[in-house]
Amino acid sequence: MAADEKAQAKREQAKGKMKRIAGDAVGNESLKAEGHAEESKGDLRTAKEKAKDAFKPK
């Protein structure tokens, strides 16, 4: 996995988790949903990079 893509995926996951937790803490469903979506986006980016690595010639 490319280092910059991996870092971006981790940032998206962390940022999404923080938004989700903050939204849950204050009762803001919109912020909670936005955080969940961003966290999922980071998970998908990680999965995409792992799939690319799996098919990369060695």
RAUR-V74512 format. One record per residue. N is the residue number from 1. RES is the residue in one letter. SS is DSSP state (A for helix, B for strand, O for the rest). OMEGA is omega in radians with two decimals (NA if undefined). Layout:
BEGIN
<<N & RES & SS & OMEGA> <N & RES & SS & OMEGA>>
END
This chain:
BEGIN
<<1 & M & O & 3.10> <2 & A & O & -3.05> <3 & A & A & -3.13> <4 & D & A & 3.08> <5 & E & A & 3.13> <6 & K & A & 3.13> <7 & A & A & 3.14> <8 & Q & A & 3.10> <9 & A & A & 3.13> <10 & K & A & 3.11> <11 & R & A & 3.14> <12 & E & A & 3.13> <13 & Q & A & -3.12> <14 & A & A & -3.14> <15 & K & A & 3.12> <16 & G & A & 3.14> <17 & K & A & 3.13> <18 & M & A & 3.12> <19 & K & A & -3.13> <20 & R & A & 3.14> <21 & I & A & 3.13> <22 & A & A & 3.12> <23 & G & A & 3.11> <24 & D & A & -3.09> <25 & A & A & -3.10> <26 & V & A & 3.11> <27 & G & O & -3.14> <28 & N & O & -3.09> <29 & E & A & 3.14> <30 & S & A & 3.12> <31 & L & A & 3.11> <32 & K & A & 3.13> <33 & A & A & 3.11> <34 & E & A & 3.11> <35 & G & A & 3.12> <36 & H & A & 3.12> <37 & A & A & -3.14> <38 & E & A & 3.10> <39 & E & A & 3.10> <40 & S & A & 3.10> <41 & K & A & 3.08> <42 & G & A & 3.10> <43 & D & A & 3.13> <44 & L & A & 3.11> <45 & R & A & 3.11> <46 & T & A & 3.14> <47 & A & A & 3.13> <48 & K & A & -3.13> <49 & E & A & 3.10> <50 & K & A & 3.10> <51 & A & A & 3.10> <52 & K & A & 3.14> <53 & D & A & -3.11> <54 & A & A & -3.11> <55 & F & O & -3.14> <56 & K & O & 3.11> <57 & P & O & -3.10> <58 & K & O & NA>>
END
